[in-house]
Amino acid sequence: MKKKRQTIFTGIGLWLFSIVFLYPIAMVVITSFKTKAEANILSVRLPETWHFENYAQVWEKGKILQSAINSLQISVGSVILILCMASSLSFILVRRNTKGCRMISRILTFGIIAPMAILPTVELLKRMGIYGKKLSLIPLYAALYLPFSSMLYSSFLKGIPRELDEAAAMDGAKGMGLFVRVIFPLLKPITATTGILTFMWIWNDFQYPLYLLNSSANWTLPLSVYNFYGQFSRSWNLVCADMVLVSLPVVILYFCAQKYVIAGMTAGAVKG
């Protein structure tokens, strides 16, 4: 009986805690369908008339399509580079396991908590001739998320027996051929996890595009929201509609792929 009561109270507590997060989301979605006058109240009260034309207006004035293309190019390019670098680096560090490799692993751990220095980064990108371009963000994100991604891959790789490498080597697979044809196909769960997580982080990032993109033609979706809010700060219905449109792709991606995220994280934890 006591255990049953604890379960009930825990359930009630979790429901109340979830309302704290669900309320602002519901408010934004409902406000996006209101008139300007109704939206100024900022509540979850349903509108008298649902104004779907708000989204058409935002799509046209907010330049959503161009910003979405920019975000997609940057996110996909960064994720591909991160996955290639992190998987191959982790394979070398785990399989060799020398003193130098262990030191590199520790240095990568510090990379997770070390803050990025903006001014040296900007100067470096200027000397490379890519400052202000979308291309500048791809190596930046790769460097930022390489430590975290490498830790995930390393944890997973420790659960793959070395005997598999030896058997493949006896069949003639060596070096990158062994990694690409034998090992990498076994990394699908953690690759999906790492790819989805880094994609969402990069897609939602606002800070680095603000620093490094100096042309509105290259702006990502978070920057388009910032610009749109500056123009329509008194029209909360349009601002909320803009936020819904920007958030929708990554929300859909997560709900469609959350089983791969959970499976990859669980597998990595067990194998590590």
Secondary structure as a PSIPRED ss2 file (coil, helix, strand):
# PSIPRED VFORMAT (PSIPRED V4.0)

   1 M C   1.000  0.000  0.000
   2 K H   0.000  1.000  0.000
   3 K H   0.000  1.000  0.000
   4 K H   0.000  1.000  0.000
   5 R H   0.000  1.000  0.000
   6 Q H   0.000  1.000  0.000
   7 T H   0.000  1.000  0.000
   8 I H   0.000  1.000  0.000
   9 F H   0.000  1.000  0.000
  10 T H   0.000  1.000  0.000
  11 G H   0.000  1.000  0.000
  12 I H   0.000  1.000  0.000
  13 G H   0.000  1.000  0.000
  14 L H   0.000  1.000  0.000
  15 W H   0.000  1.000  0.000
  16 L H   0.000  1.000  0.000
  17 F H   0.000  1.000  0.000
  18 S H   0.000  1.000  0.000
  19 I H   0.000  1.000  0.000
  20 V H   0.000  1.000  0.000
  21 F H   0.000  1.000  0.000
  22 L H   0.000  1.000  0.000
  23 Y H   0.000  1.000  0.000
  24 P H   0.000  1.000  0.000
  25 I H   0.000  1.000  0.000
  26 A H   0.000  1.000  0.000
  27 M H   0.000  1.000  0.000
  28 V H   0.000  1.000  0.000
  29 V H   0.000  1.000  0.000
  30 I H   0.000  1.000  0.000
  31 T H   0.000  1.000  0.000
  32 S C   1.000  0.000  0.000
  33 F C   1.000  0.000  0.000
  34 K C   1.000  0.000  0.000
  35 T C   1.000  0.000  0.000
  36 K H   0.000  1.000  0.000
  37 A H   0.000  1.000  0.000
  38 E H   0.000  1.000  0.000
  39 A H   0.000  1.000  0.000
  40 N C   1.000  0.000  0.000
  41 I C   1.000  0.000  0.000
  42 L C   1.000  0.000  0.000
  43 S C   1.000  0.000  0.000
  44 V C   1.000  0.000  0.000
  45 R C   1.000  0.000  0.000
  46 L C   1.000  0.000  0.000
  47 P C   1.000  0.000  0.000
  48 E C   1.000  0.000  0.000
  49 T C   1.000  0.000  0.000
  50 W C   1.000  0.000  0.000
  51 H C   1.000  0.000  0.000
  52 F C   1.000  0.000  0.000
  53 E H   0.000  1.000  0.000
  54 N H   0.000  1.000  0.000
  55 Y H   0.000  1.000  0.000
  56 A H   0.000  1.000  0.000
  57 Q H   0.000  1.000  0.000
  58 V H   0.000  1.000  0.000
  59 W H   0.000  1.000  0.000
  60 E H   0.000  1.000  0.000
  61 K H   0.000  1.000  0.000
  62 G C   1.000  0.000  0.000
  63 K C   1.000  0.000  0.000
  64 I H   0.000  1.000  0.000
  65 L H   0.000  1.000  0.000
  66 Q H   0.000  1.000  0.000
  67 S H   0.000  1.000  0.000
  68 A H   0.000  1.000  0.000
  69 I H   0.000  1.000  0.000
  70 N H   0.000  1.000  0.000
  71 S H   0.000  1.000  0.000
  72 L H   0.000  1.000  0.000
  73 Q H   0.000  1.000  0.000
  74 I H   0.000  1.000  0.000
  75 S H   0.000  1.000  0.000
  76 V H   0.000  1.000  0.000
  77 G H   0.000  1.000  0.000
  78 S H   0.000  1.000  0.000
  79 V H   0.000  1.000  0.000
  80 I H   0.000  1.000  0.000
  81 L H   0.000  1.000  0.000
  82 I H   0.000  1.000  0.000
  83 L H   0.000  1.000  0.000
  84 C H   0.000  1.000  0.000
  85 M H   0.000  1.000  0.000
  86 A H   0.000  1.000  0.000
  87 S H   0.000  1.000  0.000
  88 S H   0.000  1.000  0.000
  89 L H   0.000  1.000  0.000
  90 S H   0.000  1.000  0.000
  91 F H   0.000  1.000  0.000
  92 I H   0.000  1.000  0.000
  93 L H   0.000  1.000  0.000
  94 V H   0.000  1.000  0.000
  95 R H   0.000  1.000  0.000
  96 R H   0.000  1.000  0.000
  97 N C   1.000  0.000  0.000
  98 T C   1.000  0.000  0.000
  99 K H   0.000  1.000  0.000
 100 G H   0.000  1.000  0.000
 101 C H   0.000  1.000  0.000
 102 R H   0.000  1.000  0.000
 103 M H   0.000  1.000  0.000
 104 I H   0.000  1.000  0.000
 105 S H   0.000  1.000  0.000
 106 R H   0.000  1.000  0.000
 107 I H   0.000  1.000  0.000
 108 L H   0.000  1.000  0.000
 109 T H   0.000  1.000  0.000
 110 F H   0.000  1.000  0.000
 111 G H   0.000  1.000  0.000
 112 I H   0.000  1.000  0.000
 113 I H   0.000  1.000  0.000
 114 A C   1.000  0.000  0.000
 115 P C   1.000  0.000  0.000
 116 M C   1.000  0.000  0.000
 117 A C   1.000  0.000  0.000
 118 I H   0.000  1.000  0.000
 119 L H   0.000  1.000  0.000
 120 P H   0.000  1.000  0.000
 121 T H   0.000  1.000  0.000
 122 V H   0.000  1.000  0.000
 123 E H   0.000  1.000  0.000
 124 L H   0.000  1.000  0.000
 125 L H   0.000  1.000  0.000
 126 K H   0.000  1.000  0.000
 127 R H   0.000  1.000  0.000
 128 M H   0.000  1.000  0.000
 129 G C   1.000  0.000  0.000
 130 I C   1.000  0.000  0.000
 131 Y C   1.000  0.000  0.000
 132 G C   1.000  0.000  0.000
 133 K C   1.000  0.000  0.000
 134 K H   0.000  1.000  0.000
 135 L H   0.000  1.000  0.000
 136 S H   0.000  1.000  0.000
 137 L H   0.000  1.000  0.000
 138 I H   0.000  1.000  0.000
 139 P H   0.000  1.000  0.000
 140 L H   0.000  1.000  0.000
 141 Y H   0.000  1.000  0.000
 142 A H   0.000  1.000  0.000
 143 A H   0.000  1.000  0.000
 144 L H   0.000  1.000  0.000
 145 Y H   0.000  1.000  0.000
 146 L H   0.000  1.000  0.000
 147 P H   0.000  1.000  0.000
 148 F H   0.000  1.000  0.000
 149 S H   0.000  1.000  0.000
 150 S H   0.000  1.000  0.000
 151 M H   0.000  1.000  0.000
 152 L H   0.000  1.000  0.000
 153 Y H   0.000  1.000  0.000
 154 S H   0.000  1.000  0.000
 155 S H   0.000  1.000  0.000
 156 F H   0.000  1.000  0.000
 157 L H   0.000  1.000  0.000
 158 K C   1.000  0.000  0.000
 159 G C   1.000  0.000  0.000
 160 I C   1.000  0.000  0.000
 161 P C   1.000  0.000  0.000
 162 R H   0.000  1.000  0.000
 163 E H   0.000  1.000  0.000
 164 L H   0.000  1.000  0.000
 165 D H   0.000  1.000  0.000
 166 E H   0.000  1.000  0.000
 167 A H   0.000  1.000  0.000
 168 A H   0.000  1.000  0.000
 169 A H   0.000  1.000  0.000
 170 M H   0.000  1.000  0.000
 171 D C   1.000  0.000  0.000
 172 G C   1.000  0.000  0.000
 173 A C   1.000  0.000  0.000
 174 K C   1.000  0.000  0.000
 175 G H   0.000  1.000  0.000
 176 M H   0.000  1.000  0.000
 177 G H   0.000  1.000  0.000
 178 L H   0.000  1.000  0.000
 179 F H   0.000  1.000  0.000
 180 V H   0.000  1.000  0.000
 181 R H   0.000  1.000  0.000
 182 V H   0.000  1.000  0.000
 183 I H   0.000  1.000  0.000
 184 F H   0.000  1.000  0.000
 185 P H   0.000  1.000  0.000
 186 L H   0.000  1.000  0.000
 187 L H   0.000  1.000  0.000
 188 K H   0.000  1.000  0.000
 189 P H   0.000  1.000  0.000
 190 I H   0.000  1.000  0.000
 191 T H   0.000  1.000  0.000
 192 A H   0.000  1.000  0.000
 193 T H   0.000  1.000  0.000
 194 T H   0.000  1.000  0.000
 195 G H   0.000  1.000  0.000
 196 I H   0.000  1.000  0.000
 197 L H   0.000  1.000  0.000
 198 T H   0.000  1.000  0.000
 199 F H   0.000  1.000  0.000
 200 M H   0.000  1.000  0.000
 201 W H   0.000  1.000  0.000
 202 I H   0.000  1.000  0.000
 203 W H   0.000  1.000  0.000
 204 N H   0.000  1.000  0.000
 205 D C   1.000  0.000  0.000
 206 F C   1.000  0.000  0.000
 207 Q H   0.000  1.000  0.000
 208 Y H   0.000  1.000  0.000
 209 P H   0.000  1.000  0.000
 210 L H   0.000  1.000  0.000
 211 Y H   0.000  1.000  0.000
 212 L H   0.000  1.000  0.000
 213 L C   1.000  0.000  0.000
 214 N C   1.000  0.000  0.000
 215 S C   1.000  0.000  0.000
 216 S H   0.000  1.000  0.000
 217 A H   0.000  1.000  0.000
 218 N H   0.000  1.000  0.000
 219 W C   1.000  0.000  0.000
 220 T C   1.000  0.000  0.000
 221 L H   0.000  1.000  0.000
 222 P H   0.000  1.000  0.000
 223 L H   0.000  1.000  0.000
 224 S H   0.000  1.000  0.000
 225 V H   0.000  1.000  0.000
 226 Y H   0.000  1.000  0.000
 227 N H   0.000  1.000  0.000
 228 F H   0.000  1.000  0.000
 229 Y H   0.000  1.000  0.000
 230 G H   0.000  1.000  0.000
 231 Q H   0.000  1.000  0.000
 232 F C   1.000  0.000  0.000
 233 S C   1.000  0.000  0.000
 234 R C   1.000  0.000  0.000
 235 S C   1.000  0.000  0.000
 236 W H   0.000  1.000  0.000
 237 N H   0.000  1.000  0.000
 238 L H   0.000  1.000  0.000
 239 V H   0.000  1.000  0.000
 240 C H   0.000  1.000  0.000
 241 A H   0.000  1.000  0.000
 242 D H   0.000  1.000  0.000
 243 M H   0.000  1.000  0.000
 244 V H   0.000  1.000  0.000
 245 L H   0.000  1.000  0.000
 246 V H   0.000  1.000  0.000
 247 S H   0.000  1.000  0.000
 248 L H   0.000  1.000  0.000
 249 P H   0.000  1.000  0.000
 250 V H   0.000  1.000  0.000
 251 V H   0.000  1.000  0.000
 252 I H   0.000  1.000  0.000
 253 L H   0.000  1.000  0.000
 254 Y H   0.000  1.000  0.000
 255 F H   0.000  1.000  0.000
 256 C H   0.000  1.000  0.000
 257 A H   0.000  1.000  0.000
 258 Q H   0.000  1.000  0.000
 259 K H   0.000  1.000  0.000
 260 Y H   0.000  1.000  0.000
 261 V H   0.000  1.000  0.000
 262 I H   0.000  1.000  0.000
 263 A H   0.000  1.000  0.000
 264 G H   0.000  1.000  0.000
 265 M H   0.000  1.000  0.000
 266 T H   0.000  1.000  0.000
 267 A H   0.000  1.000  0.000
 268 G H   0.000  1.000  0.000
 269 A H   0.000  1.000  0.000
 270 V H   0.000  1.000  0.000
 271 K H   0.000  1.000  0.000
 272 G C   1.000  0.000  0.000
